[in-house]
Amino acid sequence: MTSPAVSSRALPHPERREIRLEGILHALSDPMRLQIVRELAAVGDELSCSHFDLPVTKSTTTHHFRVLRESGVIRQVYRGTAKMNGLRRDDLDDLFPGLLDALLGAAARQAVRLGSG
């Protein structure tokens, strides 16, 4: 049995079978959330919340991470005092083959076209 201190830091995530396409598309429809996912995909590893320098308030940043987690796009876990974020690529690729790569490719092409990266 886990202690209350440990379990209180566990964050809820949808099971793989609960991840829905419309939730993923909604989560990635926001430019800030798409930027987070692009960075996670580029690194291919977990990144802490503090790694991301988003031009929004801390509470808005927290909201963006929560939407991504609750939609099943990312997994968040505490490692010490840091909240680490990782892309749920295996789950997404299994459920929706090619979707994540197509969306990331489209986002990269858009960024080039708009001159933002």
Beta strands, then each sheet from edge to edge (+ up, - down):
strand 1: 47-48
strand 2: 74-79
strand 3: 82-87
sheet 1: 1+ 3- 2+
end
